[in-house]
Amino acid sequence: MTADAAALLRRSPYFSHFSDADLALAAKSVRLERASSGAMVVRQNDSTADAYFLASGKVRISRNTPYGRYTLAFLSAGDLFGEASFLDRRGRSGDVVAEGDAELIVLAAEPLAAACEQSTHFAVALHWAFWKSLSGKLRMANEQLLKFFTAGSGTPLDNGPSRRSSTGQFQVGMATKRQLFEEQKLSALEINFLTSLSKARKFSPGELIFREGEPGDRLYVVLEGQVRISKFIPGAGEEALAFLDRGNYFGEMALIDNAPRSADARAHTDGAVVLAIPREAVEGLLDIRKVTSHRLLRLLCSLVAQRLREIDEKIIGWYILSGGGGPN
């Protein structure tokens, strides 16, 4: 890796927490590439798993549909892309084409994975970068889906009726909580930490766990039942974004970027029991300086990547249902 590439990564908010040793390991995994205007950087459904840092220029991420190409996102200098495929090794979710000349730092998948195996600190630092990048994309995708229903209406978003939980705290044994975290193959430290600091809450069907626009002060994980993540669409009602079962985490994005909640979370038809983990506990466990959180962080990254793929599919689905008349 050239000194220029190292300097570019170090200046990025995604990589500013990398130590000199982390950057030295990254040097074995990256290369500089230039893409001319209109060049295909990544093709939809390809099995490649490299991630990319856009050093200069812009790219468009799009999908082909029966009504022509639909743009999922425009990315500019300083953005990451391709990290979802690195994490889940699934095919690319769209074409990535250079909009004008672009310079890319390619993070090659296999050397990058080898570096993660070599150094836990590097693995934590890398997954932190990917987690933050994916969470930002998920927020943008949620807003893009909303535009299908609000474009041109001039109607402010109304979150609809609220039913707060009347049950509050709910007693769950330590062994029950511990079993959930053990199922996720977390480290002993993570299991002990989450078991001791999480608080159980029980919600009946339809009860609100948190509302879009609220500040986020907790991370949640589903213990029993199912949780529905949704947006309330003026004139259209509730649009479900995801259904979360046992072991799924949610509410993490507001803890990453300190922005308000991007959607509602409610107990689904049979109700739900969730474990609430305070912000302070999450920040302590995921402190980059302590290097104690690799397994949990990797799990959270994978969950966000999965949700981003699901939202992209919803966006494309609504575009097709609208006959190609939705926003683009």
Buried (B, 14 or more C-beta within 10 A) or exposed (E): BEEEBBEBBBEBEBBEBBBEEBBBBBBEBBBBBEBEEEBEBBEBEEEBBBBBBBBBBBBBBBBEBEBEBBEBBEBEBBBBBBBBBBBBEBEBBBBBBBBEBBBBBBBBBEBBBEBBEEBBBBBBBBBBBBBBBBBBBBBBBBEBBBBBBBEEEEEEBEBBEEEEBEEEEBEBEEEBBBEBBEEBEBBEBBBEBBBEBBBBBBBBBEBBBBBBEEEBBBBBBBBBBBBBBBBBBBEEEBBBBBBBEBBBBBBBBBBBEEBBBBBBBBBBEEBBBBBBBBBEBBEBBBEBEEBBBBBBBBBBBBBBBBBBBBBBEBBBEBBBEEEEEBBB
